[in-house]
Amino acid sequence: VTIYDPTAGTGGFLSEGDEYIQSISKKVSVSLHGQELNPESYAICKADMLIKGQDVASIKLGNTLSNDQLADKHFDFMLSNPPFGVEWKKVQAQITKEHKEKGFNGRFGPGLPRVSDGSLLFLMHLVSKMRDSREGGSRIGIILNGSPLFTGGAGSGESEIRRYLLQNDLVEAIVALPTDMFYNTGIATYIWVLSNHKPAERKDKVLLINASDMHSPMRKSLGSKRKQLSDEALSEIVSLYSRYEESPIAKIFPTT
């Protein structure tokens, strides 16, 4: 099983993903792949994996958007928490070039978001890494703020990217998280779950789960992080996703 994080940080998602898969599966080997922009985070990530006996050949340093060092690779599971609302002016030339010259053969075929927020670039990057659905397909979990859901009127880059994702039936679920979940920001965040091998009963549908009120307070806040999701709340969210049926906080819409 392969796991990939294009914004790997110190490797938390990769390590946790590995640990979880090992805990529920016997005789499964997991290989971890990631890229990180910050040299210190990258070094910590690599050191942590070396200590755990992981192969670190596929942990790369550099800007994922302008210099994808795992180009042409595809993965089973992808997890990412890209930076919220960060502008991509520094790499605009390379990304615009890829969009114009490669189109849908590159990563950014559907369109480009505004320069002030690169979140949707990371999402498209992940979609380009999905395995062919005939080979088992892939699943993506990515944490985004509200802007990829709402910014950009009809015909804008953001709108065209959303249209592409929905028309190709890649969005399986979106979970609205409580505010104040992250150390460095109090804004509302959302988990997008994407899949290109949906079971028949989920085809052409999107499940929206409103988990924004399922939090419990922390005894002591950590920076902006004042709320957490209890194990019970997490189980309930996963159960809603697994059942894929409507409830007071879960709604199903056709992709149209």
C-alpha positions in Angstrom: 0.0 0.0 0.0 1.4 3.4 -0.9 0.6 6.6 1.1 1.6 10.1 -0.2 1.6 13.6 1.3 2.6 16.5 -0.9 2.9 18.9 2.1 4.5 16.4 4.4 5.7 18.7 7.2 7.4 16.6 9.8 5.6 13.4 8.5 2.7 13.2 10.9 0.1 12.1 8.3 2.5 9.5 6.8 3.4 8.0 10.2 -0.2 7.9 11.4 -1.4 6.5 8.1 1.2 3.8 8.3 0.4 2.9 11.9 -3.3 2.8 11.2 -3.0 0.5 8.2 -0.6 -1.8 10.1 -3.1 -1.9 13.0 -6.0 -3.1 10.9 -4.2 -5.2 8.3 -2.0 -8.3 8.6 0.9 -8.9 6.2 0.6 -5.5 4.5 3.7 -3.5 3.6 3.2 0.2 3.5 5.5 2.6 1.6 5.5 6.3 2.4 6.0 9.1 -0.1 6.1 12.8 0.5 7.6 16.2 -0.3 8.1 19.1 2.0 9.2 22.7 1.3 10.6 23.7 4.7 14.2 22.2 5.1 13.8 21.8 8.9 10.5 20.0 8.7 11.8 17.8 6.0 14.9 16.9 8.1 12.7 16.0 11.1 10.4 14.0 8.9 13.3 12.0 7.4 15.0 11.5 10.8 11.7 10.3 12.3 11.2 7.7 9.5 14.8 6.5 9.7 14.4 5.9 13.4 11.2 3.9 12.6 13.1 1.8 10.0 11.2 3.3 7.1 12.7 3.7 3.6 13.2 7.4 3.1 14.1 7.4 -0.6 10.7 8.8 -1.5 10.7 11.7 1.0 11.8 14.7 -1.1 12.7 18.4 -0.4 11.3 21.2 -2.6 8.1 23.0 -3.7 5.6 20.4 -4.8 3.7 22.8 -7.1 6.6 24.1 -9.1 9.0 21.1 -8.8 7.2 17.8 -8.3 9.9 15.3 -7.4 7.7 12.3 -7.6 6.3 13.1 -11.0 4.4 10.3 -12.9 4.0 8.4 -9.6 0.5 7.3 -8.5 -0.6 6.3 -5.0 -3.3 4.3 -3.2 -4.0 6.8 -0.4 -3.1 10.5 -0.2 -3.4 12.8 2.8 -2.7 16.5 2.9 -3.1 19.6 5.0 -1.7 22.2 2.7 -1.1 25.8 3.9 -4.4 27.8 4.0 -4.8 30.7 1.7 -1.1 31.0 0.7 -0.3 32.9 -2.5 1.6 31.2 -5.3 3.0 34.3 -7.0 6.6 33.0 -6.7 5.8 29.9 -8.8 3.2 31.5 -11.0 5.3 31.3 -14.2 6.0 27.5 -13.9 2.4 26.7 -13.0 0.9 28.9 -15.8 3.3 27.3 -18.2 2.3 23.8 -17.2 -1.4 24.7 -17.4 -1.0 26.2 -20.9 1.4 23.8 -22.5 0.3 20.5 -21.0 -3.4 21.1 -20.3 -5.1 18.0 -19.1 -1.9 16.0 -19.6 -0.4 18.1 -16.8 -1.7 18.6 -13.3 -3.7 21.9 -13.8 -5.9 21.2 -16.8 -9.3 22.4 -15.5 -8.1 25.9 -14.6 -6.1 28.0 -12.2 -7.3 29.6 -9.0 -6.5 33.2 -8.1 -2.9 33.9 -7.2 -3.8 34.8 -3.6 -4.8 31.2 -2.7 -3.1 28.0 -3.9 -5.2 25.5 -2.0 -6.9 24.2 -5.1 -3.6 23.7 -6.9 -2.7 21.1 -4.2 -6.0 19.4 -4.7 -5.5 19.2 -8.5 -1.9 17.9 -7.9 -3.3 15.1 -5.8 -6.0 14.2 -8.3 -3.3 13.8 -10.9 -1.6 11.2 -8.7 -4.7 9.0 -8.5 -4.2 5.4 -9.8 -6.3 4.4 -12.8 -9.7 3.2 -11.4 -9.2 0.0 -13.4 -6.1 -0.7 -11.2 -8.0 -0.2 -8.0 -8.2 3.6 -7.9 -7.2 5.9 -5.1 -8.7 7.9 -2.2 -7.7 11.4 -1.1 -8.3 13.2 2.2 -7.4 16.9 2.2 -8.0 19.6 4.7 -9.0 23.0 3.2 -10.5 26.2 4.5 -13.7 27.6 3.1 -12.4 29.4 0.1 -12.1 26.4 -2.3 -15.8 25.8 -1.7 -17.0 29.3 -2.2 -14.6 31.7 -4.0 -14.8 32.5 -7.7 -18.0 33.2 -9.7 -19.2 31.0 -12.6 -16.4 30.7 -15.3 -13.6 31.5 -12.9 -10.7 29.2 -12.4 -12.0 28.0 -9.0 -15.5 27.4 -10.5 -14.1 25.4 -13.4 -12.0 23.2 -11.0 -15.1 22.5 -8.9 -17.0 21.7 -12.1 -14.3 19.3 -13.2 -14.2 17.5 -9.9 -18.0 17.1 -9.7 -18.5 16.2 -13.4 -15.9 13.5 -13.1 -17.6 12.3 -9.9 -14.4 12.5 -7.8 -15.9 14.2 -4.7 -17.2 11.5 -2.2 -17.8 13.6 0.9 -17.0 16.9 2.5 -16.9 17.2 6.3 -17.3 20.6 8.0 -15.1 20.7 11.1 -15.5 22.8 14.2 -13.6 26.2 14.3 -10.5 26.5 16.5 -9.2 23.1 15.6 -5.7 24.2 14.5 -2.8 25.6 16.5 -2.2 28.6 14.2 -5.7 29.6 13.0 -9.3 29.7 14.3 -11.0 29.6 10.9 -13.5 27.0 9.7 -12.0 24.0 7.9 -13.3 21.2 5.9 -12.1 17.7 5.0 -12.7 16.8 1.4 -12.7 13.0 0.7 -12.2 12.2 -3.0 -12.3 8.8 -4.7 -12.2 7.6 -8.3 -13.6 4.1 -7.4 -16.9 4.9 -5.7 -19.2 1.9 -5.1 -22.3 1.9 -7.3 -24.6 3.3 -4.5 -22.3 6.4 -4.1 -21.9 7.2 -7.8 -22.9 10.8 -8.9 -23.5 11.7 -5.2 -21.8 13.9 -2.6 -22.2 13.4 1.1 -22.0 16.6 3.2 -21.4 16.1 7.0 -21.8 19.0 9.3 -19.5 18.1 12.3 -19.1 21.8 13.3 -20.9 21.3 16.6 -19.4 17.9 17.6 -16.4 19.4 19.4 -15.5 19.3 23.1 -13.4 22.0 24.7 -9.8 21.4 25.6 -8.6 21.8 29.2 -5.9 24.1 28.0 -5.8 25.7 24.7 -2.7 25.4 22.4 -2.4 28.7 20.5 -5.6 29.1 18.5 -6.5 25.4 19.1 -9.2 25.5 21.7 -11.4 22.6 20.5 -11.0 18.9 19.8 -13.0 16.0 18.5 -13.4 13.2 21.0 -13.0 9.6 20.0 -16.8 9.3 20.2 -17.2 12.2 17.8 -14.6 10.8 15.4 -16.3 7.4 15.4 -19.7 9.1 14.7 -18.2 11.1 11.7 -16.6 7.9 10.3 -19.8 6.0 10.8 -21.8 8.6 9.0 -19.4 8.5 6.1 -19.4 4.7 6.1 -23.2 4.4 6.1 -23.5 7.1 3.5 -27.1 7.9 4.4 -28.9 11.1 5.5 -29.2 12.1 9.2 -29.9 15.5 10.9 -26.2 16.4 10.2 -25.6 14.5 7.0 -27.1 15.4 3.6 -26.6 13.7 0.2 -26.8 15.7 -3.0 -26.5 14.6 -6.6 -23.3 16.0 -8.2 -25.4 18.0 -10.7 
